[in-house]
Amino acid sequence: MDYTPHTEEEIREMLRRVGAASLEDLFAHLPKEVLNPPIDLPEPLPEWKVLEELRRLAAQNLPAHKAFLGGGVRSHHVPPVVQALAARGEFLTAYTPYQPEVSQGVLQATFEYQTMIAELTGLEIANASMYDGATALAEGVLLALRETGRMGVLVSQGVHPEYRAVLRAYLEAVGAKLLTLPLEGGRTPLPEVGEEVGAVVVQNPNFLGALEDLAPFAEAAHGAGALFVAVADPLSLGVLKPPGAYGADIAVGDGQSLGLPMGFGGPHFGFLATKKAFVRQLPGRLVSETVDVEGRRGFILTLQAREQYIRRAKAKSNITTNAQLTALMGAMYLAALGPEGLREVALKSVEMAHKLHALLLEVPGVRPFTPKPFFNEFVLALPKDPEAVRRALAKRGFHGATPVPKEYGENLALFAATELHEEEDLLALRDALKEVLA
């Protein structure tokens, strides 16, 4: 199918305007090796021959068992209905819904996404999504600093190290000060919050997988006039208290666990929810419900405080779009499962993770590191280099033992289990780890 939008007449008019006799003449100043490089392609093949070649190439892949990778990206079941709906042209090819009169479908779907995230987090409003969990955190913290007028941030070491790296880059750009709270026994100690602090950030479950008691952090932040930012795993909210219930002002996180494939690390989406009192500080897009001149229900983009629309000095963020398709896949997943389905997936993940934890501790030399209780990820101390263990497991068809940064300790590896795992999968990983560490 030809996607060229220009007619022959339009092309001739364009060439006349720029003073070129032809398209070839238009590009004549380019070197020939750049303009028309030789392309060495094999002879054309019938379709069945192409499929045979693709199968031959695919057969070179190592056989793999179910993934036990963690660190924020895990292997969960993606219901076929999510992929089927996401592949519809209305969602797959839709771009920015600048014209609401021709974008009601995608606007309503985005409105439903916002509603679901607000309900999931226990907060009043959510924007139309962010790029990923790391940028959602950075934008959430900047929101807190704008609202409080302060330039200090306390962040737990239990927050994903990649999130903290992105946050550090954002804060350096605005001259804010970032202080990291070291973990004690795998959890975040309650800090003294100074008057210069505008945001306190803690993750639950934290990067090591441990569950944190976040209510005291919200109280400490509010007592000093700061805002509390909770980094949450959305799947965990199927069984854990939502951030709004323990006093969080802002909730952020990555939506990969809501019906998105691992995808070599992306693309996923980030979510950001907050209180209505802070809506004027909300970055990105917000879809709202309204009525038209005839009183009919409709949806529009509103409160778009981004630098494309208003003076740059007044803008809340330079993020000018959202993760439209992947965010809608998250909404489709939540709609397909419902509250009870989400709870069942979360509980099954917790069950499998704790069984895996017990089995791997049977391997000689393996020691526990993450304190209980944990959700569905945990860290173990290994007697060998985690990267070498990871490679050896991969050769045996297992994806697991994600190396943990050395800021947390030596020879640490992270494992995860989800609803996709059965007991035979756990036993197979245990036996493979025994071989690798023998």
Buried (B, 14 or more C-beta within 10 A) or exposed (E): EEEEEEEEEEBEEEBEEEEBEEEEEBEEEEEEEEEEEEEEEEEEEEEEEEEEEEEEEEEEEEEEBBBBBBBBBBBBEBBEEBEEBBEEEEBEEBEBBEEBEEBBBBBBBBBBBBBBBBBBBBBBBBBBBBBBBBBBBBBBBBBBBBBBEBBBBBBBBBBBBBBBEBBBEBBEEEEBBBEBBEBEEBBBEBBEBEEBBBBBBBBBBBBBBBBBEBBBBBBBBBEBEBBBBBBBBBBBBBBBBBBBBBBBBBBBBBBBBBBBBBEEEBBBBBBBBBBEEBBEBBBBBBBBEEEEEEEEEBBBBEBBBBBEEEEEEEBBBEBBBBBBBBBBBBBBBBBBBEEEBBBBBBBBBBBBBBBBBEBBEEBEEBEBBBBEEBBBBBBBBBEBEBEBBBEBBBEBEBBBBBBBEEEBEEBBBBBBBBBBBEEEBBEBBBBBBBEBBE
